Amino acid sequence: MPSIFLSHTSIDKPFVEKLARDLKRIGVNVWYDKWEIKVGDSITWKIEEGIRENEFLGIVLSPEALNSEWVKSELGAAWVKQMQTKKVFVLPIFYRECQIPYFLSDRRFADFRHDYEHGFSELAAIFGIQEAEAITQDNWRKFTKSKKVNWKIYKIREFEQLVTQVSQLEKRV
């Protein structure tokens, strides 16, 4: 089973958590700090262990991530691992517009900037997964028979939006 360590900054957590859940749903082992680091754990040691034990490091690219000392350290460790193993280890995940570091600029990246599903499909292809549809507000009904997907939050959001629209219409009348 393929595995990935997700390197990111805290401001990007909502995106990263969705990405982690979607990757897990298609069969990828995901190292996501919120799931892996428990109270009392050494953050530094857990991160090093995560980088060592995973097949890939996905770096979520955003302006804040590129200014984060944690992300820089994780990327530095990942780069060393990639040079030692002589295999692709660092996977750039372009989340928000930012200046790509020179040493990543010649790499193909999974582009999530304009279309989550397209970026997700590009990333899933690295793991040999061709059919990888992510759950979204628009397609949650396709997942209602699956117990592995939390589709109910989308149902609740849709209901809340409908109630808001109806109440706005009533105010106009």
Backbone torsions as a table, in degrees:
resi	resn	phi	psi	omega
1	MET	NA	128.9	179.4
2	PRO	-66.3	155.6	-179.7
3	SER	-140.2	150.4	-178.0
4	ILE	-143.3	138.5	172.6
5	PHE	-97.5	125.6	-179.0
6	LEU	-98.5	110.4	178.4
7	SER	-94.2	126.6	-175.0
8	HIS	-160.8	171.0	173.7
9	THR	-104.1	158.9	-173.1
10	SER	-61.7	-30.2	-179.5
11	ILE	-64.8	-23.7	-178.6
12	ASP	-94.1	7.5	-175.9
13	LYS	-54.4	-43.8	179.8
14	PRO	-57.0	-44.2	177.2
15	PHE	-63.9	-46.1	-176.2
16	VAL	-65.1	-38.9	179.2
17	GLU	-65.2	-41.8	176.5
18	LYS	-62.0	-46.0	179.2
19	LEU	-60.1	-44.9	179.9
20	ALA	-60.1	-45.1	-179.5
21	ARG	-64.9	-41.6	179.7
22	ASP	-66.0	-41.1	178.3
23	LEU	-64.8	-42.4	178.9
24	LYS	-61.2	-40.0	-178.9
25	ARG	-61.9	-31.9	-179.1
26	ILE	-93.0	7.5	172.9
27	GLY	100.1	17.4	178.4
28	VAL	-98.7	132.6	172.8
29	ASN	-74.1	125.7	-175.3
30	VAL	-117.4	128.7	171.8
31	TRP	-97.9	107.7	-179.8
32	TYR	-125.0	122.5	-170.7
33	ASP	-49.9	-40.7	-178.5
34	LYS	-60.9	-31.0	-179.4
35	TRP	-88.5	-26.9	-169.8
36	GLU	-100.1	-30.1	-175.4
37	ILE	-97.5	116.2	-177.9
38	LYS	-101.0	164.6	177.1
39	VAL	-56.3	130.1	179.3
40	GLY	93.9	-16.3	178.9
41	ASP	-71.2	149.1	171.3
42	SER	-76.8	116.2	-178.6
43	ILE	-59.9	-46.2	-178.0
44	THR	-60.1	-46.5	-178.3
45	TRP	-68.5	-38.4	178.8
46	LYS	-64.6	-40.8	178.7
47	ILE	-65.1	-45.4	179.1
48	GLU	-60.3	-44.0	177.8
49	GLU	-59.3	-42.9	179.0
50	GLY	-62.0	-42.3	179.3
51	ILE	-67.0	-41.7	-179.7
52	ARG	-64.5	-41.5	-170.1
53	GLU	-88.2	-9.7	-177.5
54	ASN	-100.0	150.8	-178.2
55	GLU	-71.2	-31.9	-178.6
56	PHE	-137.5	157.9	168.6
57	LEU	-119.3	117.5	176.4
58	GLY	-94.7	116.4	178.6
59	ILE	-98.0	118.0	-179.4
60	VAL	-82.8	111.3	-173.6
61	LEU	-89.0	121.5	174.8
62	SER	-152.4	164.1	179.5
63	PRO	-56.8	-42.2	-178.8
64	GLU	-68.0	-37.5	179.4
65	ALA	-62.7	-40.3	-177.7
66	LEU	-73.0	-13.5	175.2
67	ASN	-100.4	-3.4	-177.4
68	SER	-82.1	127.6	177.8
69	GLU	-65.0	-36.1	177.9
70	TRP	-62.4	-48.1	-178.9
71	VAL	-63.2	-41.8	177.8
72	LYS	-60.1	-42.3	179.0
73	SER	-65.0	-43.9	178.6
74	GLU	-62.7	-41.6	179.9
75	LEU	-66.8	-38.9	177.3
76	GLY	-61.0	-45.6	178.5
77	ALA	-63.7	-40.7	179.8
78	ALA	-64.9	-38.8	-179.7
79	TRP	-64.6	-41.5	176.9
80	VAL	-60.4	-45.6	179.4
81	LYS	-60.7	-41.3	-179.5
82	GLN	-64.8	-40.1	179.6
83	MET	-67.9	-38.0	-179.3
84	GLN	-70.4	-41.9	-176.5
85	THR	-85.7	-16.5	-178.2
86	LYS	57.0	31.5	175.5
87	LYS	-127.5	154.9	176.4
88	VAL	-62.8	124.4	178.4
89	PHE	-124.5	-38.4	-176.9
90	VAL	-88.1	122.0	178.0
91	LEU	-114.1	109.0	177.8
92	PRO	-72.0	130.1	178.0
93	ILE	-117.5	102.5	-174.2
94	PHE	-82.1	101.9	-176.2
95	TYR	-95.3	-50.9	179.8
96	ARG	-133.2	151.6	-178.3
97	GLU	-51.7	129.4	176.7
98	CYS	-164.6	167.9	177.5
99	GLN	-82.2	117.3	-178.7
100	ILE	-70.6	131.4	176.5
101	PRO	-58.8	146.9	-177.1
102	TYR	-54.8	-40.5	-176.1
103	PHE	-74.5	-5.7	172.7
104	LEU	-109.0	-8.8	-171.7
105	SER	-66.4	-23.3	178.7
106	ASP	-92.7	4.1	-179.1
107	ARG	-92.5	144.1	171.1
108	ARG	-76.8	139.8	-177.9
109	PHE	-123.5	158.2	171.8
110	ALA	-82.1	120.0	-173.0
111	ASP	-98.5	108.2	179.6
112	PHE	-103.0	1.7	-171.6
113	ARG	-59.8	-38.7	-174.9
114	HIS	-116.5	-21.4	-174.6
115	ASP	-148.7	104.3	-177.4
116	TYR	-57.9	-47.3	-175.9
117	GLU	-61.7	-39.2	178.6
118	HIS	-64.9	-46.8	178.4
119	GLY	-61.0	-40.9	179.9
120	PHE	-63.9	-41.6	178.1
121	SER	-63.6	-40.0	177.9
122	GLU	-62.5	-43.6	-179.3
123	LEU	-68.2	-43.6	-179.9
124	ALA	-60.7	-33.0	-179.5
125	ALA	-62.3	-30.6	177.3
126	ILE	-59.3	-33.8	-178.1
127	PHE	-90.0	6.9	179.8
128	GLY	79.2	19.1	-178.7
129	ILE	-105.4	112.9	-175.8
130	GLN	-87.9	-41.0	179.8
131	GLU	-98.8	100.6	-176.2
132	ALA	-138.9	83.3	179.3
133	GLU	-89.4	127.5	178.3
134	ALA	-85.6	149.1	177.9
135	ILE	-78.5	132.9	-179.3
136	THR	-136.8	175.5	176.9
137	GLN	-60.4	-31.5	-176.1
138	ASP	-84.1	-24.8	-173.9
139	ASN	-120.4	12.5	-174.2
140	TRP	-57.3	-26.7	-178.2
141	ARG	-63.9	-27.7	178.3
142	LYS	-64.9	-20.3	-173.3
143	PHE	-102.6	4.7	-173.4
144	THR	-64.9	-20.2	179.2
145	LYS	-88.8	-6.8	-178.5
146	SER	-92.3	132.1	177.3
147	LYS	-87.1	-10.5	-176.8
148	LYS	-87.8	-5.8	-175.5
149	VAL	-119.5	135.1	178.9
150	ASN	-86.6	73.4	-177.9
151	TRP	-78.5	-18.7	-174.9
152	LYS	-63.4	-29.3	178.5
153	ILE	-64.2	-32.3	178.4
154	TYR	-71.9	-36.1	176.9
155	LYS	-62.9	-44.6	179.3
156	ILE	-63.3	-44.4	178.8
157	ARG	-61.2	-42.3	179.9
158	GLU	-62.9	-42.4	178.2
159	PHE	-62.5	-44.9	179.5
160	GLU	-61.1	-40.7	177.9
161	GLN	-64.4	-41.2	179.2
162	LEU	-62.8	-45.3	179.0
163	VAL	-61.8	-41.6	178.7
164	THR	-62.3	-44.2	179.7
165	GLN	-63.2	-43.5	-179.8
166	VAL	-63.8	-43.7	-179.1
167	SER	-66.6	-32.9	176.8
168	GLN	-69.1	-37.2	176.9
169	LEU	-65.6	-40.7	179.0
170	GLU	-62.5	-36.0	179.4
171	LYS	-66.7	-32.2	-179.9
172	ARG	-72.5	-29.5	-174.9
173	VAL	-81.4	NA	NA
